[in-house]
Amino acid sequence: MIKIKIKCFSQVKYALGKKELVLELESGTTTQEVERLIRKKANRNLDIVSLSVAVNKKYISKSLVLNDGDEVAFIPPVQGG
């Protein structure tokens, strides 16, 4: 088992009602699997939102296997007006 911290920003934070989560997951879990889990927890409120993913404050472009203690951030597109 591994423990990871999820940082939630903007639409992700509003959809989940939290700015941080700590999850205990099976060893070998990937960022792609965690993204699916977060989207499921958001009750379809993130279905049309594209998310960038960062692991330990570095953006990633493909799915990675997570390690115990990793910090994963799901970042929606920048909004402004």
N, CA, C and O atoms as a GROMACS GRO file, in nm:
protein
  324
    1MET      N    1   0.084  -0.119   0.000
    1MET     CA    2   0.000   0.000   0.000
    1MET      C    3   0.089   0.125   0.000
    1MET      O    4   0.197   0.127   0.059
    2ILE      N    5   0.040   0.228  -0.067
    2ILE     CA    6   0.109   0.357  -0.068
    2ILE      C    7   0.009   0.465  -0.027
    2ILE      O    8  -0.112   0.449  -0.043
    3LYS      N    9   0.061   0.574   0.026
    3LYS     CA   10  -0.020   0.690   0.060
    3LYS      C   11   0.027   0.806  -0.025
    3LYS      O   12   0.146   0.834  -0.031
    4ILE      N   13  -0.068   0.873  -0.091
    4ILE     CA   14  -0.034   0.989  -0.172
    4ILE      C   15  -0.123   1.106  -0.132
    4ILE      O   16  -0.233   1.088  -0.080
    5LYS      N   17  -0.073   1.226  -0.157
    5LYS     CA   18  -0.151   1.347  -0.132
    5LYS      C   19  -0.198   1.401  -0.266
    5LYS      O   20  -0.119   1.411  -0.360
    6ILE      N   21  -0.325   1.435  -0.275
    6ILE     CA   22  -0.384   1.494  -0.394
    6ILE      C   23  -0.408   1.642  -0.366
    6ILE      O   24  -0.475   1.677  -0.269
    7LYS      N   25  -0.355   1.729  -0.452
    7LYS     CA   26  -0.380   1.873  -0.444
    7LYS      C   27  -0.484   1.906  -0.551
    7LYS      O   28  -0.469   1.870  -0.667
    8CYS      N   29  -0.589   1.976  -0.509
    8CYS     CA   30  -0.700   2.007  -0.600
    8CYS      C   31  -0.708   2.158  -0.621
    8CYS      O   32  -0.703   2.235  -0.526
    9PHE      N   33  -0.719   2.198  -0.745
    9PHE     CA   34  -0.725   2.339  -0.779
    9PHE      C   35  -0.852   2.369  -0.857
    9PHE      O   36  -0.903   2.283  -0.929
   10SER      N   37  -0.903   2.490  -0.842
   10SER     CA   38  -1.013   2.544  -0.920
   10SER      C   39  -1.131   2.448  -0.931
   10SER      O   40  -1.188   2.410  -0.828
   11GLN      N   41  -1.168   2.408  -1.052
   11GLN     CA   42  -1.286   2.324  -1.072
   11GLN      C   43  -1.276   2.191  -0.999
   11GLN      O   44  -1.378   2.138  -0.954
   12VAL      N   45  -1.157   2.138  -0.985
   12VAL     CA   46  -1.139   2.011  -0.913
   12VAL      C   47  -1.174   2.032  -0.765
   12VAL      O   48  -1.244   1.951  -0.705
   13LYS      N   49  -1.123   2.140  -0.709
   13LYS     CA   50  -1.151   2.173  -0.569
   13LYS      C   51  -1.301   2.191  -0.547
   13LYS      O   52  -1.356   2.138  -0.450
   14TYR      N   53  -1.368   2.263  -0.635
   14TYR     CA   54  -1.512   2.286  -0.621
   14TYR      C   55  -1.591   2.156  -0.640
   14TYR      O   56  -1.689   2.133  -0.569
   15ALA      N   57  -1.551   2.073  -0.733
   15ALA     CA   58  -1.623   1.948  -0.759
   15ALA      C   59  -1.612   1.851  -0.641
   15ALA      O   60  -1.707   1.778  -0.612
   16LEU      N   61  -1.496   1.850  -0.575
   16LEU     CA   62  -1.475   1.758  -0.463
   16LEU      C   63  -1.505   1.820  -0.328
   16LEU      O   64  -1.524   1.749  -0.229
   17GLY      N   65  -1.509   1.953  -0.324
   17GLY     CA   66  -1.534   2.021  -0.197
   17GLY      C   67  -1.414   2.021  -0.104
   17GLY      O   68  -1.429   2.045   0.016
   18LYS      N   69  -1.295   1.995  -0.158
   18LYS     CA   70  -1.172   1.990  -0.078
   18LYS      C   71  -1.056   2.039  -0.161
   18LYS      O   72  -1.055   2.026  -0.284
   19LYS      N   73  -0.956   2.098  -0.093
   19LYS     CA   74  -0.837   2.138  -0.167
   19LYS      C   75  -0.725   2.034  -0.157
   19LYS      O   76  -0.628   2.040  -0.232
   20GLU      N   77  -0.739   1.940  -0.064
   20GLU     CA   78  -0.642   1.831  -0.053
   20GLU      C   79  -0.712   1.703  -0.009
   20GLU      O   80  -0.810   1.706   0.065
   21LEU      N   81  -0.659   1.592  -0.056
   21LEU     CA   82  -0.704   1.460  -0.015
   21LEU      C   83  -0.582   1.374   0.009
   21LEU      O   84  -0.478   1.395  -0.055
   22VAL      N   85  -0.592   1.280   0.099
   22VAL     CA   86  -0.488   1.180   0.116
   22VAL      C   87  -0.553   1.046   0.083
   22VAL      O   88  -0.656   1.010   0.141
   23LEU      N   89  -0.492   0.973  -0.008
   23LEU     CA   90  -0.547   0.844  -0.050
   23LEU      C   91  -0.449   0.734  -0.019
   23LEU      O   92  -0.328   0.750  -0.034
   24GLU      N   93  -0.501   0.621   0.025
   24GLU     CA   94  -0.420   0.500   0.042
   24GLU      C   95  -0.457   0.407  -0.073
   24GLU      O   96  -0.573   0.369  -0.089
   25LEU      N   97  -0.357   0.371  -0.152
   25LEU     CA   98  -0.379   0.296  -0.275
   25LEU      C   99  -0.288   0.174  -0.281
   25LEU      O  100  -0.192   0.161  -0.205
   26GLU      N  101  -0.321   0.086  -0.372
   26GLU     CA  102  -0.237  -0.031  -0.396
   26GLU      C  103  -0.104   0.011  -0.458
   26GLU      O  104  -0.100   0.105  -0.537
   27SER      N  105   0.002  -0.056  -0.423
   27SER     CA  106   0.131  -0.034  -0.489
   27SER      C  107   0.114  -0.059  -0.638
   27SER      O  108   0.042  -0.150  -0.678
   28GLY      N  109   0.178   0.021  -0.720
   28GLY     CA  110   0.168   0.006  -0.865
   28GLY      C  111   0.059   0.091  -0.926
   28GLY      O  112   0.040   0.088  -1.048
   29THR      N  113  -0.015   0.168  -0.844
   29THR     CA  114  -0.120   0.256  -0.896
   29THR      C  115  -0.058   0.366  -0.981
   29THR      O  116   0.047   0.420  -0.946
   30THR      N  117  -0.124   0.399  -1.093
   30THR     CA  118  -0.072   0.501  -1.184
   30THR      C  119  -0.149   0.632  -1.169
   30THR      O  120  -0.257   0.637  -1.110
   31THR      N  121  -0.091   0.738  -1.224
   31THR     CA  122  -0.159   0.868  -1.223
   31THR      C  123  -0.289   0.860  -1.302
   31THR      O  124  -0.386   0.925  -1.265
   32GLN      N  125  -0.291   0.782  -1.408
   32GLN     CA  126  -0.413   0.767  -1.488
   32GLN      C  127  -0.524   0.704  -1.405
   32GLN      O  128  -0.640   0.745  -1.415
   33GLU      N  129  -0.491   0.605  -1.325
   33GLU     CA  130  -0.591   0.540  -1.239
   33GLU      C  131  -0.641   0.637  -1.132
   33GLU      O  132  -0.760   0.637  -1.100
   34VAL      N  133  -0.553   0.718  -1.078
   34VAL     CA  134  -0.593   0.817  -0.978
   34VAL      C  135  -0.683   0.923  -1.041
   34VAL      O  136  -0.781   0.966  -0.980
   35GLU      N  137  -0.651   0.965  -1.163
   35GLU     CA  138  -0.737   1.062  -1.231
   35GLU      C  139  -0.877   1.006  -1.250
   35GLU      O  140  -0.976   1.076  -1.229
   36ARG      N  141  -0.888   0.880  -1.290
   36ARG     CA  142  -1.020   0.817  -1.305
   36ARG      C  143  -1.095   0.816  -1.172
   36ARG      O  144  -1.216   0.841  -1.168
   37LEU      N  145  -1.025   0.786  -1.065
   37LEU     CA  146  -1.085   0.784  -0.931
   37LEU      C  147  -1.135   0.923  -0.891
   37LEU      O  148  -1.246   0.936  -0.838
   38ILE      N  149  -1.055   1.027  -0.917
   38ILE     CA  150  -1.093   1.164  -0.884
   38ILE      C  151  -1.215   1.206  -0.966
   38ILE      O  152  -1.308   1.267  -0.913
   39ARG      N  153  -1.215   1.173  -1.093
   39ARG     CA  154  -1.330   1.207  -1.178
   39ARG      C  155  -1.458   1.136  -1.128
   39ARG      O  156  -1.566   1.194  -1.129
   40LYS      N  157  -1.443   1.012  -1.084
   40LYS     CA  158  -1.558   0.938  -1.031
   40LYS      C  159  -1.609   1.003  -0.903
   40LYS      O  160  -1.730   1.019  -0.885
   41LYS      N  161  -1.518   1.041  -0.813
   41LYS     CA  162  -1.556   1.108  -0.688
   41LYS      C  163  -1.626   1.241  -0.713
   41LYS      O  164  -1.705   1.287  -0.630
   42ALA      N  165  -1.599   1.303  -0.828
   42ALA     CA  166  -1.658   1.434  -0.861
   42ALA      C  167  -1.798   1.422  -0.919
   42ALA      O  168  -1.858   1.522  -0.958
   43ASN      N  169  -1.852   1.302  -0.925
   43ASN     CA  170  -1.990   1.280  -0.972
   43ASN      C  171  -2.018   1.345  -1.107
   43ASN      O  172  -2.118   1.415  -1.124
   44ARG      N  173  -1.930   1.321  -1.202
   44ARG     CA  174  -1.947   1.369  -1.341
   44ARG      C  175  -1.927   1.519  -1.357
   44ARG      O  176  -1.945   1.571  -1.468
   45ASN      N  177  -1.892   1.591  -1.250
   45ASN     CA  178  -1.871   1.735  -1.261
   45ASN      C  179  -1.741   1.772  -1.332
   45ASN      O  180  -1.718   1.889  -1.362
   46LEU      N  181  -1.656   1.674  -1.358
   46LEU     CA  182  -1.530   1.702  -1.429
   46LEU      C  183  -1.524   1.633  -1.565
   46LEU      O  184  -1.419   1.629  -1.628
   47ASP      N  185  -1.637   1.579  -1.610
   47ASP     CA  186  -1.637   1.500  -1.733
   47ASP      C  187  -1.583   1.576  -1.854
   47ASP      O  188  -1.515   1.516  -1.938
   48ILE      N  189  -1.612   1.704  -1.867
   48ILE     CA  190  -1.567   1.778  -1.986
   48ILE      C  191  -1.447   1.868  -1.958
   48ILE      O  192  -1.410   1.950  -2.042
   49VAL      N  193  -1.386   1.852  -1.840
   49VAL     CA  194  -1.271   1.936  -1.802
   49VAL      C  195  -1.143   1.859  -1.833
   49VAL      O  196  -1.124   1.747  -1.786
   50SER      N  197  -1.054   1.921  -1.913
   50SER     CA  198  -0.924   1.859  -1.936
   50SER      C  199  -0.833   1.897  -1.819
   50SER      O  200  -0.830   2.012  -1.776
   51LEU      N  201  -0.761   1.799  -1.770
   51LEU     CA  202  -0.675   1.823  -1.653
   51LEU      C  203  -0.529   1.798  -1.688
   51LEU      O  204  -0.495   1.700  -1.753
   52SER      N  205  -0.445   1.890  -1.643
   52SER     CA  206  -0.301   1.865  -1.645
   52SER      C  207  -0.267   1.798  -1.513
   52SER      O  208  -0.333   1.819  -1.412
   53VAL      N  209  -0.162   1.716  -1.517
   53VAL     CA  210  -0.124   1.642  -1.397
   53VAL      C  211   0.021   1.675  -1.364
   53VAL      O  212   0.107   1.678  -1.451
   54ALA      N  213   0.045   1.700  -1.236
   54ALA     CA  214   0.181   1.720  -1.187
   54ALA      C  215   0.207   1.621  -1.074
   54ALA      O  216   0.120   1.597  -0.991
   55VAL      N  217   0.326   1.565  -1.073
   55VAL     CA  218   0.368   1.476  -0.965
   55VAL      C  219   0.490   1.539  -0.900
   55VAL      O  220   0.590   1.566  -0.966
   56ASN      N  221   0.479   1.562  -0.771
   56ASN     CA  222   0.587   1.626  -0.695
   56ASN      C  223   0.630   1.757  -0.760
   56ASN      O  224   0.749   1.785  -0.775
   57LYS      N  225   0.530   1.836  -0.798
   57LYS     CA  226   0.544   1.972  -0.853
   57LYS      C  227   0.607   1.978  -0.991
   57LYS      O  228   0.655   2.084  -1.034
   58LYS      N  229   0.608   1.864  -1.063
   58LYS     CA  230   0.658   1.862  -1.201
   58LYS      C  231   0.548   1.808  -1.292
   58LYS      O  232   0.495   1.699  -1.269
   59TYR      N  233   0.515   1.887  -1.396
   59TYR     CA  234   0.414   1.842  -1.491
   59TYR      C  235   0.460   1.715  -1.561
   59TYR      O  236   0.578   1.698  -1.591
   60ILE      N  237   0.365   1.626  -1.585
   60ILE     CA  238   0.396   1.502  -1.656
   60ILE      C  239   0.310   1.496  -1.782
   60ILE      O  240   0.201   1.554  -1.787
   61SER      N  241   0.360   1.426  -1.884
   61SER     CA  242   0.284   1.417  -2.009
   61SER      C  243   0.228   1.277  -2.033
   61SER      O  244   0.149   1.257  -2.125
   62LYS      N  245   0.270   1.181  -1.952
   62LYS     CA  246   0.216   1.045  -1.964
   62LYS      C  247   0.200   0.986  -1.824
   62LYS      O  248   0.255   1.038  -1.727
   63SER      N  249   0.125   0.881  -1.816
   63SER     CA  250   0.096   0.819  -1.688
   63SER      C  251   0.223   0.763  -1.623
   63SER      O  252   0.310   0.707  -1.690
   64LEU      N  253   0.231   0.780  -1.491
   64LEU     CA  254   0.345   0.729  -1.414
   64LEU      C  255   0.295   0.640  -1.302
   64LEU      O  256   0.183   0.657  -1.253
   65VAL      N  257   0.377   0.544  -1.260
   65VAL     CA  258   0.348   0.466  -1.141
   65VAL      C  259   0.385   0.552  -1.021
   65VAL      O  260   0.493   0.610  -1.015
   66LEU      N  261   0.293   0.561  -0.925
   66LEU     CA  262   0.314   0.645  -0.808
   66LEU      C  263   0.388   0.571  -0.697
   66LEU      O  264   0.380   0.448  -0.686
   67ASN      N  265   0.458   0.648  -0.616
   67ASN     CA  266   0.532   0.594  -0.503
   67ASN      C  267   0.475   0.649  -0.373
   67ASN      O  268   0.410   0.754  -0.373
   68ASP      N  269   0.500   0.580  -0.265
   68ASP     CA  270   0.456   0.625  -0.135
   68ASP      C  271   0.507   0.767  -0.108
   68ASP      O  272   0.625   0.796  -0.127
   69GLY      N  273   0.418   0.854  -0.064
   69GLY     CA  274   0.455   0.991  -0.030
   69GLY      C  275   0.448   1.090  -0.146
   69GLY      O  276   0.471   1.209  -0.126
   70ASP      N  277   0.416   1.043  -0.266
   70ASP     CA  278   0.406   1.135  -0.380
   70ASP      C  279   0.291   1.235  -0.360
   70ASP      O  280   0.192   1.206  -0.293
   71GLU      N  281   0.309   1.352  -0.420
   71GLU     CA  282   0.205   1.454  -0.423
   71GLU      C  283   0.160   1.469  -0.568
   71GLU      O  284   0.241   1.494  -0.657
   72VAL      N  285   0.030   1.453  -0.590
   72VAL     CA  286  -0.027   1.461  -0.725
   72VAL      C  287  -0.121   1.581  -0.729
   72VAL      O  288  -0.206   1.597  -0.641
   73ALA      N  289  -0.105   1.664  -0.831
   73ALA     CA  290  -0.193   1.780  -0.848
   73ALA      C  291  -0.267   1.766  -0.979
   73ALA      O  292  -0.210   1.732  -1.082
   74PHE      N  293  -0.398   1.793  -0.972
   74PHE     CA  294  -0.482   1.795  -1.092
   74PHE      C  295  -0.518   1.939  -1.118
   74PHE      O  296  -0.585   2.004  -1.037
   75ILE      N  297  -0.474   1.990  -1.232
   75ILE     CA  298  -0.483   2.132  -1.263
   75ILE      C  299  -0.568   2.153  -1.388
   75ILE      O  300  -0.529   2.113  -1.497
   76PRO      N  301  -0.684   2.216  -1.372
   76PRO     CA  302  -0.768   2.246  -1.488
   76PRO      C  303  -0.711   2.364  -1.565
   76PRO      O  304  -0.620   2.431  -1.517
   77PRO      N  305  -0.763   2.390  -1.684
   77PRO     CA  306  -0.716   2.505  -1.761
   77PRO      C  307  -0.731   2.634  -1.681
   77PRO      O  308  -0.823   2.648  -1.601
   78VAL      N  309  -0.640   2.727  -1.704
   78VAL     CA  310  -0.644   2.856  -1.636
   78VAL      C  311  -0.769   2.931  -1.680
   78VAL      O  312  -0.802   2.934  -1.799
   79GLN      N  313  -0.836   2.990  -1.584
   79GLN     CA  314  -0.956   3.067  -1.614
   79GLN      C  315  -0.928   3.214  -1.587
   79GLN      O  316  -0.842   3.248  -1.506
   80GLY      N  317  -0.998   3.296  -1.652
   80GLY     CA  318  -0.982   3.439  -1.628
   80GLY      C  319  -1.091   3.516  -1.698
   80GLY      O  320  -1.176   3.461  -1.768
   81GLY      N  321  -1.085   3.641  -1.679
   81GLY     CA  322  -1.189   3.716  -1.744
   81GLY      C  323  -1.159   3.857  -1.734
   81GLY      O  324  -1.236   3.940  -1.783
   0.00000   0.00000   0.00000
